[in-house]
């Protein structure tokens, strides 16, 4: 009896169960994943897409090849429509899109053949708040001063970032930004501020200021009046967010809707109807990429915004944008100039 027991134990020890197959690894092994950029080669969206693509493969089971395809055009609507209606829905296509696409869907809608709520959002590489600032000789110290007297503000044109946020504050809150229109680009506005032609500008990302006009901050040449985004920049924790200035819930909702692109940063997503297990794997891989030391080092070197958002947070922001109440959308259209 003892002999049979020993033989049975020996047989059990020698028996090795077959390895559990990983369907995600099996699917992606040998595949090519395409990251579709809604911006042209060399632009900020393309830069984010190519940087993510370099490190994403190592975090996807099966380690597929990851390439980037550029699909600019139509104010980024062309690529968004492609991702919704034509892109493969098997988990081999990822989109990197401009952050204003959800807002465009609800506020403007021209050319839209997608519903951003149905995309599977993977996360965002990072955000940079948009700053409204005044030159140090203007005498304006806080946003409260702009409720009391006019502040000459340089603008490139209706619909531009230099116009949208200051105009929104004028219409919704009653501030007194006096628009000086007609500058050919934002760099021309910056020069006009330095020459004393105007005293302020809006729609300048904090990252952009640090890259293009670092002396403005280093030498205390500007005063930050307000920031546009969902949460304060770490460098300016006490500077008010634009939507916090709203006096009623409706005003806050209007300004939050207008602020939503800045809050999203550089979002990535898959088409609708991708199998849930592959969406989960891609979300996990994206989150791991955001923590990859090599990715972080390169991101800092090329000055990407390096404060990533989770898939859940991006999804929450997108849904809040698309589901904004009709009265809020109508007033946001007026503030953005989209009702003309």
C-alpha positions as CSV (number, residue, x, y, z in Angstrom):
1,X,0.0,0.0,0.0
2,X,2.8,2.3,0.9
3,X,4.5,1.5,-2.4
4,X,1.4,2.6,-4.4
5,X,1.1,5.8,-2.4
6,X,4.7,6.7,-3.2
7,X,4.2,6.0,-6.8
8,X,1.1,8.1,-6.9
9,X,2.9,11.1,-5.3
10,X,5.8,10.7,-7.7
11,X,3.5,10.7,-10.7
12,X,1.7,13.9,-9.3
13,X,5.0,15.6,-8.8
14,X,6.2,14.8,-12.4
15,X,2.9,15.9,-14.0
16,X,3.2,19.5,-15.2
17,X,0.0,21.3,-16.2
18,X,0.2,23.0,-19.5
19,X,0.9,26.8,-19.3
20,X,-2.2,29.0,-19.3
21,X,-2.5,30.7,-22.6
22,X,-2.7,34.5,-22.6
23,X,-5.2,35.5,-25.2
24,X,-4.0,39.1,-25.2
25,X,-0.4,38.1,-25.7
26,X,-1.4,35.6,-28.4
27,X,-3.4,38.3,-30.2
28,X,-0.7,41.0,-30.2
29,X,2.3,38.9,-30.9
30,X,3.5,39.6,-34.4
31,X,0.9,42.3,-34.9
32,X,1.4,46.0,-35.8
33,X,-0.4,48.7,-33.7
34,X,-0.9,52.0,-35.4
35,X,-1.1,55.2,-33.5
36,X,-3.0,57.7,-35.7
37,X,-2.2,61.4,-35.0
38,X,-4.7,64.0,-35.8
39,X,-1.9,66.5,-36.3
40,X,0.8,66.8,-39.0
41,X,4.4,65.6,-38.8
42,X,6.4,67.7,-36.3
43,X,3.5,69.3,-34.5
44,X,2.8,68.9,-30.8
45,X,0.3,66.1,-31.2
46,X,2.6,64.2,-33.5
47,X,5.4,64.6,-31.0
48,X,3.3,63.2,-28.2
49,X,2.2,60.3,-30.4
50,X,5.7,59.4,-31.5
51,X,7.1,59.5,-28.0
52,X,4.4,57.3,-26.6
53,X,4.8,54.9,-29.6
54,X,8.5,54.4,-28.8
55,X,7.7,52.9,-25.4
56,X,4.2,51.5,-25.6
57,X,5.1,48.2,-27.2
58,X,7.2,47.0,-24.2
59,X,4.1,47.3,-22.0
60,X,1.6,45.5,-24.3
61,X,1.6,41.7,-23.9
62,X,3.1,40.2,-27.1
63,X,5.1,43.3,-27.7
64,X,3.7,44.3,-31.1
65,X,5.4,46.8,-33.4
66,X,4.0,50.3,-32.9
67,X,4.0,52.8,-35.7
68,X,2.6,56.3,-36.2
69,X,0.3,57.4,-39.0
70,X,-0.5,61.1,-39.5
71,X,-4.0,62.1,-40.5
72,X,-4.3,65.9,-40.3
73,X,-7.2,67.9,-41.8
74,X,-10.6,69.3,-41.2
75,X,-9.6,70.8,-37.8
76,X,-8.8,67.3,-36.5
77,X,-12.3,66.1,-37.4
78,X,-11.0,64.0,-40.4
79,X,-9.1,61.7,-38.1
80,X,-11.8,61.5,-35.4
81,X,-14.4,60.5,-38.1
82,X,-12.0,57.9,-39.4
83,X,-11.5,56.4,-35.9
84,X,-15.2,56.2,-35.4
85,X,-16.4,54.9,-38.8
86,X,-13.4,53.2,-40.5
87,X,-10.6,52.2,-38.2
88,X,-10.2,48.6,-37.2
89,X,-12.0,47.8,-34.0
90,X,-9.8,44.9,-32.9
91,X,-7.4,46.9,-30.7
92,X,-4.7,47.5,-33.3
93,X,-5.5,51.2,-33.8
94,X,-5.0,54.0,-31.3
95,X,-5.8,57.7,-31.8
96,X,-3.9,60.7,-30.5
97,X,-6.2,63.7,-31.0
98,X,-6.4,67.4,-30.3
99,X,-8.0,68.1,-26.9
100,X,-10.8,70.3,-28.3
101,X,-12.5,67.5,-30.2
102,X,-15.2,66.7,-27.5
103,X,-15.9,70.4,-27.2
104,X,-16.2,70.8,-31.0
105,X,-18.7,68.0,-31.1
106,X,-21.1,69.6,-28.6
107,X,-20.5,73.3,-29.3
108,X,-19.9,73.5,-33.0
109,X,-20.6,70.1,-34.6
110,X,-19.5,70.9,-38.2
111,X,-18.3,67.8,-40.0
112,X,-18.8,65.5,-37.0
113,X,-19.6,61.9,-37.7
114,X,-18.4,60.6,-34.3
115,X,-19.6,60.5,-30.7
116,X,-16.6,61.0,-28.4
117,X,-18.5,59.2,-25.6
118,X,-18.2,56.0,-27.5
119,X,-14.5,56.1,-27.9
120,X,-12.5,54.0,-25.3
121,X,-10.2,56.6,-23.7
122,X,-6.8,55.3,-22.6
123,X,-5.6,58.3,-20.8
124,X,-3.7,61.6,-21.4
125,X,0.1,62.2,-21.5
126,X,-0.4,65.5,-19.6
127,X,-2.0,68.9,-19.5
128,X,-0.9,72.5,-19.4
129,X,-3.2,75.2,-18.1
130,X,-3.8,78.3,-20.2
131,X,-2.7,81.5,-18.5
132,X,-4.1,85.0,-18.8
133,X,-1.4,87.4,-17.9
134,X,-0.6,91.1,-17.6
135,X,2.6,93.0,-18.2
136,X,4.4,94.1,-15.0
137,X,3.9,97.8,-15.8
138,X,0.2,97.5,-16.4
139,X,-0.8,98.1,-12.8
140,X,-3.0,95.0,-12.8
141,X,-2.2,92.7,-9.9
142,X,-5.2,90.3,-9.8
143,X,-8.2,89.3,-11.9
144,X,-10.3,91.5,-9.6
145,X,-8.6,94.6,-11.1
146,X,-10.0,93.6,-14.6
147,X,-13.6,93.9,-13.2
148,X,-12.9,97.5,-12.4
149,X,-11.1,98.9,-15.4
150,X,-10.1,98.1,-19.0
151,X,-7.1,96.0,-19.7
152,X,-5.7,96.2,-23.3
153,X,-5.4,92.6,-24.5
154,X,-3.7,91.5,-27.7
155,X,-5.7,89.1,-29.9
156,X,-5.0,87.3,-33.2
157,X,-8.6,86.7,-34.2
158,X,-12.0,85.5,-33.1
159,X,-11.8,81.8,-32.2
160,X,-8.2,81.9,-31.3
161,X,-6.9,81.0,-27.9
162,X,-5.9,84.7,-27.4
163,X,-9.6,85.6,-27.8
164,X,-11.7,82.7,-26.5
165,X,-11.0,82.9,-22.8
166,X,-10.8,86.6,-22.2
167,X,-14.0,87.0,-24.3
168,X,-15.7,84.3,-22.3
169,X,-14.9,86.1,-19.1
170,X,-16.2,89.4,-20.5
171,X,-19.5,87.8,-21.6
172,X,-20.1,85.5,-18.7
173,X,-18.5,87.4,-15.8
174,X,-18.4,91.0,-16.9
175,X,-14.6,91.6,-16.9
176,X,-13.2,94.5,-18.9
177,X,-10.6,92.9,-21.2
178,X,-10.4,95.4,-24.1
179,X,-9.6,93.4,-27.2
180,X,-7.0,94.7,-29.7
181,X,-7.5,92.6,-32.7
182,X,-5.5,91.8,-35.8
183,X,-2.1,90.5,-34.7
184,X,-0.9,87.9,-37.2
185,X,0.0,85.3,-34.6
186,X,0.6,84.8,-30.9
187,X,4.3,85.6,-31.2
188,X,3.3,89.1,-32.6
189,X,1.0,89.6,-29.5
190,X,3.9,88.7,-27.2
191,X,6.1,91.3,-29.0
192,X,3.3,93.9,-28.7
193,X,3.2,93.3,-25.0
194,X,6.9,93.8,-24.6
195,X,6.7,97.0,-26.8
196,X,3.8,98.4,-24.7
197,X,1.2,98.3,-27.5
198,X,-1.0,96.1,-25.3
199,X,-0.9,95.1,-21.7
200,X,-2.0,91.5,-21.6
201,X,-2.9,88.3,-23.4
202,X,-4.9,85.1,-22.8
203,X,-4.6,81.5,-23.9
204,X,-0.8,81.0,-23.3
205,X,0.0,77.6,-21.9
206,X,2.3,77.6,-18.9
207,X,4.5,75.1,-20.8
208,X,4.6,77.5,-23.8
209,X,5.6,80.5,-21.6
210,X,8.5,78.5,-20.1
211,X,9.6,77.4,-23.6
212,X,9.1,80.6,-25.6
213,X,9.3,83.5,-23.0
214,X,11.1,82.0,-19.9
215,X,12.4,85.4,-18.9
216,X,8.8,86.6,-18.4
217,X,8.6,84.4,-15.3
218,X,12.3,84.4,-14.3
219,X,12.4,88.2,-14.3
220,X,8.9,88.8,-12.9
221,X,7.9,90.6,-16.1
222,X,4.3,89.3,-16.0
223,X,1.6,88.9,-13.5
224,X,-0.6,85.8,-13.8
225,X,-4.3,86.8,-13.5
226,X,-6.2,83.5,-14.0
227,X,-5.6,80.0,-15.3
228,X,-7.9,77.8,-17.5
229,X,-8.0,74.1,-16.7
230,X,-9.6,71.6,-14.3
231,X,-7.0,71.9,-11.6
232,X,-4.3,74.4,-10.7
233,X,-0.8,74.1,-12.0
234,X,1.7,73.0,-9.3
235,X,3.6,76.3,-9.8
236,X,0.4,78.3,-9.2
237,X,-1.7,76.5,-6.6
238,X,-3.4,79.7,-5.4
239,X,-4.1,81.3,-8.8
240,X,-7.9,81.1,-9.5
241,X,-9.2,78.8,-12.2
242,X,-11.5,80.6,-14.6
243,X,-14.5,78.5,-13.8
244,X,-14.1,79.2,-10.1
245,X,-14.9,82.9,-10.8
246,X,-18.5,82.0,-11.8
247,X,-21.1,83.5,-9.5
248,X,-23.8,80.9,-10.2
249,X,-23.8,77.2,-11.0
250,X,-24.7,78.0,-14.6
251,X,-21.8,80.4,-15.0
252,X,-19.4,77.8,-13.6
253,X,-20.8,75.1,-15.9
254,X,-20.3,77.4,-19.0
255,X,-16.7,78.2,-18.0
256,X,-16.0,74.6,-17.3
257,X,-17.2,73.6,-20.7
258,X,-15.0,76.2,-22.3
259,X,-12.1,75.1,-20.1
260,X,-12.5,71.4,-21.0
261,X,-9.8,71.2,-23.8
262,X,-7.1,72.4,-21.5
263,X,-8.2,69.9,-18.9
264,X,-7.8,67.0,-21.3
265,X,-4.3,67.7,-22.3
266,X,-3.1,65.1,-24.9
267,X,-5.7,62.3,-24.9
268,X,-5.4,58.9,-26.5
269,X,-8.2,56.5,-27.3
270,X,-9.4,53.5,-29.4
271,X,-12.4,53.2,-31.7
272,X,-15.7,52.0,-30.3
273,X,-16.5,48.3,-30.0
274,X,-13.0,47.1,-29.3
275,X,-13.2,44.0,-27.2
276,X,-13.2,44.8,-23.5
277,X,-10.2,42.7,-22.6
278,X,-8.0,44.4,-25.2
279,X,-9.2,47.9,-24.1
280,X,-8.2,46.9,-20.5
281,X,-4.8,45.7,-21.7
282,X,-4.2,48.9,-23.7
283,X,-5.2,51.1,-20.8
284,X,-2.9,49.2,-18.5
285,X,-0.1,49.5,-21.1
286,X,-0.7,53.2,-21.5
287,X,-0.6,53.7,-17.7
288,X,2.7,51.7,-17.5
289,X,4.2,53.8,-20.3
290,X,3.5,57.0,-18.3
291,X,5.6,55.5,-15.5
292,X,8.3,54.1,-17.7
293,X,11.6,55.8,-16.7
294,X,12.9,55.9,-20.3
295,X,9.6,57.6,-21.5
296,X,9.7,60.1,-18.6
297,X,13.4,61.0,-19.3
298,X,12.6,61.6,-23.0
299,X,9.4,63.5,-22.2
300,X,11.3,65.9,-20.0
301,X,14.1,66.2,-22.5
302,X,11.7,67.3,-25.3
303,X,9.5,69.2,-22.9
304,X,6.2,67.3,-23.1
305,X,3.6,68.0,-20.5
306,X,4.4,65.2,-18.0
307,X,1.4,65.1,-15.6
308,X,-0.7,62.2,-17.0
309,X,-4.4,61.6,-16.6
310,X,-5.9,58.2,-16.1
311,X,-8.4,56.6,-18.5
312,X,-11.1,57.0,-15.9
313,X,-10.4,60.8,-15.5
314,X,-10.3,61.4,-19.2
315,X,-13.5,59.5,-19.7
316,X,-15.1,61.6,-17.0
317,X,-14.0,64.8,-18.5
318,X,-15.2,63.8,-22.0
319,X,-18.6,62.7,-20.8
320,X,-19.1,65.9,-18.8
321,X,-18.3,67.9,-21.9
322,X,-20.7,66.0,-24.2
323,X,-23.5,65.8,-21.7
324,X,-23.5,69.5,-20.8
325,X,-27.0,71.0,-20.5
326,X,-28.4,72.8,-23.6
327,X,-28.6,76.2,-21.9
328,X,-24.9,75.9,-21.0
329,X,-23.9,74.8,-24.5
330,X,-25.8,77.7,-26.0
331,X,-24.1,80.3,-23.8
332,X,-20.7,78.6,-24.4
333,X,-21.3,78.9,-28.2
334,X,-21.8,82.7,-27.8
335,X,-18.6,83.0,-25.7
336,X,-16.6,81.0,-28.2
337,X,-18.0,82.9,-31.2
338,X,-19.5,79.7,-32.6
339,X,-23.1,81.1,-32.8
340,X,-22.1,83.5,-35.6
